[in-house]
């Protein structure tokens, strides 16, 4: 029953009589004897409504209402007065029923409460409630600011980023107020401990891969109890997935469990890996002697920057003592493969700088890289790292400002510093930074030139090219072969090209003046 005190939601009692207050509890109990029935109201621990609430509940109890607990809402202002809250809870406690805070929040934004102060106030409220013997529960009225009743009262932002208060709540519940003990014992040992009241899970590792779990009732009603753990009464402990990781070669997913898994129970059909669509799993193999690490081997290689996730929905994977692995997923697989980031010439045309997504191995396999100028392979004299961690290739000759340059890598021995393999790429466009002669572009302004959309599907548009003379626009592949071309008259600024005949891939838009001189090269993608 919600908010039945005088001045709140009293319409029903005023219409049909006060008996509805206790009869509703009787009817609910008759319908569901196992349900826990609470009366709930606001302003009880905040303002001054506790006396009339106390009187109402006593009246209901006197008329036989089977009330299991008292709910007190906790819509606080900008600070917590723990002493005042304790006084009001003490007052309500003499009714002999457990009490629960049902709707806790605070006016955070309205009072310009900082994140740190919010965490402090929330901790004070939770400590006050947890320490009181009559309290049996605490409900946040908003977890995220996105759906908060009071602005800013969540312990997460609208984007689900944890605030300081989220760490505070976790620390109190899972560290300060949890009893976690670890010990070594012989079979007949007695172990005494002092901990919080509650239900405990006792996990016993007998060695040789045998782990059993026992549940004991150490609630307040049990007092100073003695619990005897009989081997035969223990249940097998389900294994826990500790880590999902990408294999160094990108062709597998490494699963690490906290306990040994029986390899005979592992079936590839129970795992599903998604890289966009579901990816075919070739096999699942054991890769550690203690059977705690397995590798899911894939038919397809995970590519650089490709997102992947894994799901287990089977009922076969189990430990040696028969404990089944629970469902998990989707588990995101962090993609650690290195990949091409950029390539560009220096202004003199004698060097090409190549950048990757992560730090690479110190030894550079020069022979596995190929550089092409206008479709013709050129020799690489040497390669080394610069201060930015990028590779600098010294060329046998200089490139000019008109040259179309590409770079390719064939999969071989090159890996990142943390030993993840670099897969083949290319041909990739090398940005040409060699300056054009001053008099060759006087009649053409490319400063506002854009290509759109990019990537393009059926049509490529050029806009913003300003030319006092006619220009030729060519679409060429990475080898420099002209595939499509069009003519753009002087003073014309926009043109569209039909590209539906091009295959999906990387292309270059090459613009030349009336004398056949290259004005600029721009890269685009055909979807």
N, C-alpha and C positions, 0 to 999 in steps of 0.2 A: 504494500500500500504506500503510495507516494504522496508526501506533503499533506497530511490530513489535519495538521495543527490549526488552531484558530487563526484566521486571517490569511490562510493559504488556500489549499484546494478543498474547501469545506462544503461545496455545493451539494454533493451527494448526501452527506449526513444531514444537511439542513432540509433536503427534499424528502428523504425516506426515513430519517431518524437515526440517532446515534448507534443503534444496534448494527448498522451496516459495518461499523468499524471492527467489531469483534466477529460478527457472523461471516464476513468475507474470508477471514482467516480459517474459520471452522470449515467453510465450504471448500476452500482450497486444499486443506489438509485431508478432507474426505476424498477429494478427487485424486490427490497425489500425496500419500503419506510420507514419501521419501523426500519431497521438496523441502528446502530450507526457506522459511517464510520470514521476511523482514518488513518492518515498518521503516519509512525513510522520510527525512525532512531536512530543510535548510535553516540557516541562521542559528543552529544549535550550539556549535562550537565557535561561531564567529561573532554573533551579536547576542541578543538577550532573550531568545525564544526557548531556551532550555526548560524553564519551569512549566510552561503550558504543555510542552511536548512530554515531559515527565509525567504530568497529571493525566494526559490522554492515554499514554501507554499503560499506566497503572490501572486506569479504569478498564481498559481492554483486557488486561490480564485478570482483573477481578471478575470479569464476565466470561472467563474461560477461553480467551483467544490463544491458540497455540502458536505464539510468537517465538521464533528461534533466534532472532537477533534484532539489534537496533542499528539503523543506518543514519549516519550524520554526514550531511554534505559538507564539503570543505572549500567553498568558493571564497578565498581569502583576498585581502586587499594587496598592498604593496610590501608587506612584511609579516613575519610570524612572531606572535607572542606566545611562546611555548607554555609559560606559566599560566596564562589565562585559559589556553586550550586544555591543559591538564586539570584545572579547577572545574571546568565544565564537564569533562569526561568523568572525573571523580563523582560529580553530582549525578550523572546519568547511571553510573555503575551500580548504585544501590538497588537498582531494579533487578539485578542478578542475571542479566542477559549479556552475551557478547556484543561488542560494538564494532562497527566497521565504518571507516571513512569511505564514502561511496562516490564522491565527485570532487576530487582535489584539483584546483588550479589557482592561479594568482593573476592579478592585474599587472602583467609585466610591462607591456608597451605603454599602457596608460600612465604608469608611474615612472617610466624611463629607467626601469631596473636593468642593470648590466647583466651580462651572461654569468660573470663570477658571483655577483650578488644573488642572482636567481638560484645558482647551484647551492650557495650557502643557505638560503631560505628554505629550499626544498629539502636539504639535508636536515635542517632543524625540525621541520615538520615531520619528516619520516622518523627521525630519532624519537621524537615525542610520542608518536603513535606506537612505534615498535616497543618502546620501553614500558608501556602501560599494560598491566596484566589483563585488563578488560577488553583490549583491542584484539581483533582477529583478522583484520584485512585492511587494505589500502588500495583505492582505485584512482588512477589518474584520469581526469576528465578529458584530457587531450594528450596524445603522444607526439603528434606533429603539429606545427603551426598551420599547416594547410587546412586542417579541419578543426582548429581550436575554437572553442566558444569565446574565450578571451584572447585577444591578439597577443602573440608572443609567449603564450603559456606552455607550449609544447617543449619537450626536451630534445626534439629534432626540429630543424628548420623546415620550411615548405618543401625543400628539395631533398629532404631526408638526411641532411648532414647533422651528425650528433653535436649538440651543444655541450658545454662543460657539465651541465646538469645531467646529461645522459651518462657520462662517465661516473658522476657522483652516485647516481641511482644504482648503476651496476656494481660499483665498489661496495656500497652498503649491503646490497642483497647477496651478492655472490662471494664477497670476501669477508667483510666485517661480521655478517650475520649468518654465515654458513660454517659448519664444522667439517673441516677436511683433515683427516688424519691418515698417516701411513706408518706402518710398523712391520717388523719381522717377528714371527711367533712360531713356536712349536705347536704341535697338534693339541696338546693339553694345556696350553698357556691360558691364563686369564688376563684380560686387558681392561683396565679401568680408564674411563675418560669422562671429562666434563664438557658438555656441549649444549647447544640450543635444543629445546624441545622440538620434536618433529619426527617424521618418518625417515629412516636412514637406509641407504643402499650400502651394503658391505660386500666388497669385491675381494675374493681370496684367490691368489695365484699359487697353485699347488706345484708349479714347475712342470716341465715337459709339455708345455702348451695347454695345460688344464687350468681353466679359470672358471670359478663359479661365483654367482651372486646370491646374496641373502638380503631379505628385507626385514627390518625390525621396526617395531612401533615404540618409539621412545618419546611419545607425547606425554604431556603433563600428567594425564590420568595414570600412566604407568609408574610414576615415581622412580625410585631407585631400583630398577629392574635388572635382572640377570638374563642374558640371552645366550643360549647354547646353539652354536652353529654346527649342524650335523651335515656331513658331506653329502649324504643321499638326498637331503632336502634342498640343496642348492640348485639353482638353475644356470644353464650355460649362458655366458655373457656374449652378447652380440658384438662382433668386431666393428671397429670404427674406422672409417676412411679418414686418414690423417692429411693426405696431400694428393692433389691432382696436378701433374706437371707435364710439359711437353718434352719429348725426347730430344736429344741433342741434334739428331738428323732430321727432325720434323716429320718423321714417318710413323710416329707412335705417341701414345699417351701413357705416362708412368703413374701407376696407382700404388700408394703406400698405405698399408693398414697397420693398426696398432697391435695386431695379433696374427699369428700364422694362419694362412688360408689353405685349405685342402685343395691342391691343384686339380684334382679330379672333379671338383664341383664347379669349376669356372667354365662357363659356356659363353661363347662370343655372342650368341643370340640374345643374351640378357642385357647387353650394353648397346647404347645407341649414341653415335657421335654425329653432331650437326655442324656443318660449315655452310650455312645457308640451307641447303637440303641435307637429308641424311646421307652420311658417308659410309661406304662399305668397309666393314671391319674384316680384315683378313684372318686374324687369329688373336688369341690372348695367351701369353706365355709367362712363365715364372722367370724372374731375373735375379732373385736373391736366394741364397742357400736356406735361409730361415723361412722362406715362403711368405714373407710380409710384403714383397714388392713384385708387382706384375706389370707387364707392358701390353697395351692394346696396340696391335700392329695394323696399320691402315693400308688400303690399296692405293689411296690418293695421298699425296704429300700436302701437309698444311703449308700454305704459302705465307710469305712475309705480309704482316698486318692483317691476315685473315682471322676472323673471329671464329672460335670453336667452343662448343659446350658438350658435356657428356651427361647421360642419364643411365641409371641402372634401375630396371623395373622387374628384375627376375626374382625367383624364389629358390635358387639352387646354390648360390655361393655360400659356403659355410666353413667354419673352423674345423679342426680335427675332432673336437668334442661335439660337433653338430650344431653349434650356434649359428643362426642364419644372419647374413648381412642384410640390414634393412635397406629399403629403397633409398636412393639419393639422386640429387640432380634437380634441375640442370646445374652442373658445376662448370663454371667458366674456366677455360684452359688459357693461361697467360701465354701469349705468343711471344717468344724470345728470339725468333729468327732474325738475323740482321738483314737489311735490305738497302737497295740503292736510294739515295736521297737527292743528290744533285751532281752535275758535272759541268764544268765551265773552263774555258781557256783563260790564260792570263792575257794582258793587253798586248804583249809582244807576239803571241801566237806560238811560242816555243814550249809551253807547258799546259798540261790539262790537270785540273784539280778535281778529285773525285771524293764525294762525301757519302758516309753510310749512316744508318740510323743508330748505331751503337759503336763502341770502341772495338776495333778489329785486332786480330793477332799481329804480333810484331813482324813476323816474316811474311813478306808480300810475294805471292807466286806470280811474277810478272808475265810468264808465258801463258797464263790462263785468261789474260785480258787481251782484247783486240780493239784497236782504234782504227776507224775508217774515215777518210776524207774524200767526200764526193764518191763514196762507194768503193774506194781503193784503200787497202790495208796499208798502214804506215808503221814503221819500226818504232819500238819503245826503247830508248837508250838506258833508262834507269827509272826506279820508283822508290820513293821514301815518304815518310810522314812529315807534315809541317807542324807548327806549334798548335794548330787547331785540331790536330788528330785526323786530318784529311790526307789522302794519298796524293802526291804530286808526281805525275808522269813527265819525264823529259822526252821530247820527241826528236826524231832524227832530222826533221826539217820543220820550218815554220809554216803555220797555216795562215791564210789571208782572211780578210773580213768577209769575203764572198763565199767561203767554203762551208759546206754542210758537213758537220762532224758528228759521228756517233761512236759510242763505246759499248762493248759487249763483254760479258763474262760467262765462261763455260764452267759448269760445276766441276770442282776439283778438290783442292786441299784447303782452300781459304775458309777460315772460321773467325767468329768473333772472339774477343778476349776470354769470354766465359765458355768458349768451345762449341757454340751453336753454329751449324754449317750455313754457309752462304750459298743459296741456290742460283742457278743460271738466271741471267737477266740480259735484256738488250734485244736489238740495238736500242740504246737510250740516246736521246738528243743531248748534245753537248752545246751549252750556250756559248756563242761566239762573242768574245769581248774585245776582239781586235777592232780598232777604230777604222772607220771608212775614210777614204780621202775626202777632204773638205768639199771639193767641187762636185762630187758625184751625187750628192743628195740635196743640192740647193733647191731643186724644183719640187721636192717631195717632203712632206711633213708626216712622220709616223708617230709623233709623240702621243696622239690621242687614239691611235689605232687599237681596236679590240676585235676579237673573234668570239662569236657566241652562236648557239650555246656551246659550251665545251665541258664535258663531252657532248658530241652532236650525234644525231641519229640519221636523219634524211636530208637535212639542210644545214649548211654552214654559212653564217652571215659575217661580213666584214663591214665595220663602220668606223668612221673617224679618220680615214685616210685622206689627206689633203695633198693634191698633186696638180702642178701647173702643166704637166704633160701626161700623155697616155701611159698606163702601166699594164703589165701582164701579171696575172695571178696564177700561180701553179700550185697544185696539190701533189706533193711527191712523197714517196715512201722513204724509209730510213736509209736506203741505199742511194737516194737521190734521183730515182727514176720518176719522170713526170707521168702522173696518172690522169689528172684532170686539169684543165686550164680555162681561163676566161680573160676577157679584155675589159679594161676599165678606162673610160675616156677621161680626159682632163677636166678638172673641176667636179667630177662625180665623187661622192663621199661614201656611198653605200652600194654593196653588191651582195647577191645571194648565189650560192652554188649548190646544185643538186648532188649529194654525195651518197645516195642510196646504193650505188653500185660498188662502193668501197667495202672491203671486208673490215670486220672489227679489228681495231688495233691503233697504233700510234702513227701519226703522219706529220708532215711539215708543210706549212703554208709559206711558199716562197714568192716574194714580190720583186719584180724587176722593172727597171725604167725602160724608156724607148731605145736605149743603147744596149740593152741586154745586161746591164749591170744589176747585180743583186742589191736590193735596198734593205730588205730585212728577212729574217726567218723566224716563224712563230710555230710552236708545237701545238697540236690539238689531238683529241682522241675521238675515234669513230666507235660508237657503241654497237 
